[in-house]
Amino acid sequence: MSADNVFVTYYKLTDEEKELFIQKNICENSLKVEDSYSFQESAMEQYHIGYCFYRGDGVAKSYDQAVKYYRLAAEQNYAPAQYRLGCCYFRGEGVEKNDEQALKWYCLSAQQGYTYAQFEIGNCYYYGRGVERDYVEAVKWYRVAAEQDCSKAQFCLGHSYYNGMGVGRNYLEAIKWYRIAAEQGEVQAQSELADCYLRGVGVAKNYNEAIRWYRIAAEQDSVQSQNNLGNCYYYGHGLAKDYSEAIRWYRLAASRNYAPAQYNLGNCYACGNGVKKNYTDAVKWYRLAAEQGDVSAQFEMGLCYENDQGVPKSTKNLYEAVKWYRLAAEHNYVPAQYSLGVCYSLGRGVAKNEEEAFKWYKLAAKSNYLQAQIALKECYYYGRGVEKNRAEAQKWNERIKAQQKN
């Protein structure tokens, strides 16, 4: 077989036939890989050669070689190669990362109607990569690709409608596009559609439908849906409470480093729901989530250190508690703001500072956190950390009474 036909024939074979073909036509005939490409003239063939190099399919993986052949095909106006070359620029594979160059090649491909490129242009505008962020323009390109059955674009268009980004907020339209994408197997859309059914957003609340879509996505390894399906079992949404089954789904997602599931698993160990109560294991999972920035887990880490639960007893534990409270409080986690205020008020793990205590109480109180409102009222009444102001104390007292009635 002539060298210039090697990869044309190769790409017509099944995966099992490819390995035998490579052995016979390259290994046995001693054709050099580079020699077998030098005669290629067809842009399609050049593209396929590039794809072989990109995936390491029959040849040693090489992004540099992939880019070389993608570029040869792209410069002959072959849309799939233009798209792939754009992806290489976007990811910095075989070429220096360059968002502007990525967008250039996406646009050349999209002008020929290549759906994936149209979708990526939408992403470039949505995230401001290689171009100034423009949600309206993003929606335009998502719609073009979505109407050509690109499931990822359908999901993104639904997401745009859901959040009112680049288009007026419209939950019915969001549901429409989520459903179209979900029925094509788009996992993110399946998960979001399930959320909508669970909360009754854009569609009548329906736990059975929520669970059905969560399960479909969870069985495709969606960590978000695995965690949410665990929540359904934990709280009894649409099915009987089953802590053991909840833990099974939490653990699946937690093992893949999904912070909300790690936090939920930590709660199960802290409360003894579905497992034997074990604060050491609770702290293990809280810490994994907290180190990823999960504010609920950061707060729980603060509580564990403050109360010597699941951590070795140490005189430094209160300082650790303050550290974790502060991390959560600075990200507007209200219970942590109150707890940090208490630490400043009592001088626990930090130098006593009534002005700082007042600051954190006030932040939490504005979010209607009852304990913080009570503490803030006393600050105004007794002049702790703020000038004494009985009228202001009375205002907060009225807010407290109103909230307690509710």
Secondary structure, DSSP 8 states (H G I E B T S, - for coil): --GGGHHHHHTTS-HHHHHHHHIIIIITTT--HHHHHTT---HHHHHHHHHHHHHTSSS---HHHHHHHHHHHHTTT-HHHHHHHHHHHHHTSSS---HHHHHHHHHHHHTTT-HHHHHHHHHHHHHTSSS---HHHHHHHHHHHHTTT-HHHHHHHHHHHHHTSSS---HHHHHHHHHHHHHTT-HHHHHHHHHHHHHTSSS---HHHHHHHHHHHHTTT-HHHHHHHHHHHHHTSSS---HHHHHHHHHHHHTTT-HHHHHHHHHHHHHTSSS---HHHHHHHHHHHHTTT-HHHHHHHHHHHHTT-SS---TTHHHHHHHHHHHHHTTT-HHHHHHHHHHHHHTSSS---HHHHHHHHHHHHTTT-HHHHHHHHHHHHHTSSS---HHHHHHHHHHHHHHHH-
